[in-house]
Amino acid sequence: MDVVFSKKQLNILKKLNEADDSFGMSVTNSEDDGDSSSVRKDAEAIAQKDPNGNNEIIQTQTYIDKEIPSANRNQKMVFNAGTGSVGQAASQAQKFINTTNPANLPGQIIINRKHNVNSSREIKGKLVEVTTFKKKELDKFLKSL
Protein backbone atom coordinates (compact mmCIF):
# COMPACT_ATOMS: atom_id res chain seq x y z
CA MET A 1 0.00 0.00 0.00
CA ASP A 2 1.38 3.41 -0.98
CA VAL A 3 0.69 6.40 1.24
CA VAL A 4 1.01 9.88 -0.23
CA PHE A 5 1.74 12.86 2.01
CA SER A 6 1.49 16.51 1.04
CA LYS A 7 4.54 18.72 1.50
CA LYS A 8 2.84 20.35 4.51
CA GLN A 9 2.28 16.95 6.13
CA LEU A 10 5.89 15.96 5.52
CA ASN A 11 7.11 19.21 7.07
CA ILE A 12 4.97 18.57 10.16
CA LEU A 13 6.30 15.02 10.46
CA LYS A 14 9.85 16.29 10.04
CA LYS A 15 9.36 18.88 12.80
CA LEU A 16 7.83 16.29 15.12
CA ASN A 17 10.75 13.94 14.49
CA GLU A 18 13.25 16.74 15.07
CA ALA A 19 11.53 17.94 18.25
CA ASP A 20 13.63 17.80 21.38
CA ASP A 21 12.64 14.78 23.50
CA SER A 22 13.42 16.70 26.68
CA PHE A 23 9.91 18.21 26.59
CA GLY A 24 8.41 15.11 28.20
CA MET A 25 8.78 12.34 30.71
CA SER A 26 9.44 8.79 29.52
CA VAL A 27 6.86 6.06 30.13
CA THR A 28 8.02 2.44 29.93
CA ASN A 29 6.36 -0.88 30.70
CA SER A 30 6.43 -1.39 34.47
CA GLU A 31 5.47 -5.04 34.10
CA ASP A 32 8.14 -5.72 31.45
CA ASP A 33 5.84 -8.34 29.90
CA GLY A 34 5.74 -7.23 26.25
CA ASP A 35 2.05 -6.32 26.18
CA SER A 36 0.18 -3.06 26.48
CA SER A 37 -2.03 -3.95 29.45
CA SER A 38 -0.23 -1.52 31.77
CA VAL A 39 -0.04 1.57 29.51
CA ARG A 40 -2.77 3.46 31.37
CA LYS A 41 -1.42 2.57 34.81
CA ASP A 42 2.14 3.54 33.84
CA ALA A 43 1.07 6.85 32.27
CA GLU A 44 -1.06 7.79 35.28
CA ALA A 45 1.81 6.96 37.65
CA ILE A 46 4.12 9.31 35.72
CA ALA A 47 1.41 12.00 35.69
CA GLN A 48 1.13 11.83 39.48
CA LYS A 49 4.90 12.30 39.82
CA ASP A 50 4.82 15.30 37.47
CA PRO A 51 2.40 17.97 38.69
CA ASN A 52 3.84 20.48 36.16
CA GLY A 53 1.94 18.74 33.38
CA ASN A 54 4.87 17.88 31.10
CA ASN A 55 4.12 15.70 28.11
CA GLU A 56 4.61 11.97 28.46
CA ILE A 57 6.57 9.91 25.95
CA ILE A 58 5.48 6.27 25.74
CA GLN A 59 8.30 4.02 24.54
CA THR A 60 6.22 1.82 22.22
CA GLN A 61 8.78 -0.99 21.92
CA THR A 62 8.42 -1.83 25.63
CA TYR A 63 4.71 -2.56 25.17
CA ILE A 64 4.91 -5.09 22.33
CA ASP A 65 6.62 -8.43 21.95
CA LYS A 66 7.64 -7.95 18.29
CA GLU A 67 10.40 -5.69 17.02
CA ILE A 68 9.51 -2.25 15.67
CA PRO A 69 11.37 -1.66 12.37
CA SER A 70 14.41 0.56 12.74
CA ALA A 71 12.91 3.06 10.27
CA ASN A 72 9.99 3.64 12.67
CA ARG A 73 12.00 4.07 15.88
CA ASN A 74 12.35 7.84 15.48
CA GLN A 75 8.72 8.35 14.48
CA LYS A 76 6.26 9.87 16.94
CA MET A 77 2.48 9.96 17.26
CA VAL A 78 0.63 12.45 19.46
CA PHE A 79 -2.45 11.79 21.59
CA ASN A 80 -3.89 14.84 23.31
CA ALA A 81 -4.91 14.78 26.95
CA GLY A 82 -5.32 18.55 27.09
CA THR A 83 -7.08 19.50 30.28
CA GLY A 84 -8.65 16.05 30.39
CA SER A 85 -7.42 12.84 31.87
CA VAL A 86 -4.03 11.37 31.03
CA GLY A 87 -5.73 8.01 31.53
CA GLN A 88 -8.11 8.62 28.62
CA ALA A 89 -5.25 9.51 26.26
CA ALA A 90 -3.27 6.51 27.53
CA SER A 91 -6.27 4.24 26.87
CA GLN A 92 -6.43 5.58 23.30
CA ALA A 93 -2.70 4.93 22.93
CA GLN A 94 -3.15 1.41 24.30
CA LYS A 95 -5.96 0.72 21.83
CA PHE A 96 -3.77 2.08 19.01
CA ILE A 97 -0.89 -0.20 20.05
CA ASN A 98 -3.21 -3.23 20.21
CA THR A 99 -4.86 -2.61 16.83
CA THR A 100 -1.82 -1.55 14.79
CA ASN A 101 0.58 -3.92 13.11
CA PRO A 102 3.99 -3.67 14.87
CA ALA A 103 5.59 -2.94 11.50
CA ASN A 104 3.55 0.30 11.38
CA LEU A 105 3.95 1.46 14.98
CA PRO A 106 5.96 4.60 15.76
CA GLY A 107 8.84 4.34 18.22
CA GLN A 108 7.22 6.82 20.58
CA ILE A 109 3.70 7.90 21.43
CA ILE A 110 3.44 11.32 23.02
CA ILE A 111 0.63 12.20 25.41
CA ASN A 112 0.27 15.94 25.00
CA ARG A 113 -0.81 17.32 28.39
CA LYS A 114 -0.38 21.00 27.62
CA HIS A 115 -3.12 21.81 25.10
CA ASN A 116 -6.70 21.07 24.25
CA VAL A 117 -7.42 18.49 21.56
CA ASN A 118 -7.94 20.93 18.69
CA SER A 119 -5.15 23.30 19.58
CA SER A 120 -1.87 24.09 17.91
CA ARG A 121 1.59 24.19 19.40
CA GLU A 122 5.02 25.52 18.68
CA ILE A 123 7.90 23.28 17.72
CA LYS A 124 11.23 25.04 17.42
CA GLY A 125 9.49 28.39 17.08
CA LYS A 126 7.07 27.37 14.33
CA LEU A 127 3.34 26.89 14.82
CA VAL A 128 2.16 23.33 14.08
CA GLU A 129 -1.47 22.24 13.98
CA VAL A 130 -2.12 19.01 15.86
CA THR A 131 -5.09 16.95 14.74
CA THR A 132 -6.16 13.57 16.06
CA PHE A 133 -8.11 10.92 14.18
CA LYS A 134 -9.98 7.88 15.31
CA LYS A 135 -8.62 4.75 13.65
CA LYS A 136 -11.78 4.27 11.57
CA GLU A 137 -11.60 7.89 10.35
CA LEU A 138 -7.96 7.49 9.40
CA ASP A 139 -8.61 4.18 7.62
CA LYS A 140 -11.50 5.74 5.69
CA PHE A 141 -9.33 8.70 4.70
CA LEU A 142 -6.45 6.48 3.60
CA LYS A 143 -8.79 4.28 1.54
CA SER A 144 -10.10 7.38 -0.21
CA LEU A 145 -6.59 8.16 -1.45
N, C-alpha and C positions, 0 to 999 in steps of 0.2 A: 504494500500500500504506500503510495506517495502522498506526502503532506506538503502543501505549498503555503509558505508564510509570506506575508507582505513585508516590505522593507521596514515599515514601522514596527511590526511584530518582531522581526529579527533584531532591531535596535533595542527593543524592550528586553528581549531575552538576553542579549549581550550585556546590557546594564545590570540585569539581575545576576548574571553569572559573574560579573566583575565586582559586584557589591561586596563590601568589606564584611566578613563573617563576624566581626567583633560586635555587631549591632544586636546580637542575640545570645541566649543561653542554650547550650547543647542539651538535647534530650536523647538518651540512649535507653535501650531495653534493660530494665532493672531485673527482669527474670532471666535474661540471657538464654532464652529458649527458642529463638528463631521464628517466633510468630508475633502477630500484632495485638494480641489480647491485652497487653498492658500499656498501650499507647496513651489512653486517656489518663490512667492512674499516674504514669510517669510525667506527663505534661502538667497535670494538676499539682503534683509534688514540686516541680520546678517553679510553677507560678506562685505557690505559697512561699517559697524561699526568695522570690524576687518581687517585692512589693512595688518596685519602680515601674513595673509593666513593660520590661524589655521583651522583644520578640523571642520566640523559642524556635530553635532549629532542631528538627527531628532527623536523626541520622537513620535514613531509611534502611540501609543495609543491616542494621542490628535487629530489625523487625521482620526479616524474611529469611528463609533457609536456603534460597538460591542466590547466586552471585548476580549483582547488578553489573551490566556491561561497563567497561572502563569509560566509554564515551559518555555515559549518563552520570557518572559520579560527581561532576561539577555542575550538573543541572539542578535547578531549584523550582519548587512549586509553592505558591503562597495560598494559605487558607486564612481568612480574616476572622479574628475573634472580636475586634473592635472593642466596644464597651461591654460586649456580651461575655459569655462564659468561655474560658479556655477549653473546658471540657467538651463543649459543643464542637468547636473547631477541631479538637483532637479526635473526636468521634468521626467527623467527616474525613479526616486524614486517615484514620484507621480503616474506614470503609473503602477509601481510595486505594490504600495498600492492598486490601483483601481482594478487590475486584480488578486490579490492573496486573497485567502480565509483568513479571519481574524484569523482562527485557526492556520494558517501556517505563519503568519507574525512575524518577529522578533520584539523585544521591541524597538530596536534602529536601525536607518539607518544612516550610517556615510558617509558624503560627504568628500572624501579624496582630499584636495586641495594642497597637498605638492608634489605629484609625477605624472608622466605621467601614462596613462592607463596601460601599460604593464610593469610597474616597480615593484620593490620589496621594502620592507620596514623593518625596525627593530622594533620588539616588545620585550621589556625587554631584549635587547641585542642579540636577535636571528633573523636572516634574514628570512622573510616570503614572499613568492611569492603571489602577489595579482592578481587574474584573474577575469574578469567580463564576464558574459554570457548574451546574450539576452534571454528573456523568452522562445522563441521557441527553441533555441539551448539547453537550460537547460532541457526543456520538452523532446526533442528528446533524449538527453543523458540519462535521467532518464528512459525513456521507453526502451532503449536498455539494461538496467540492467535487 
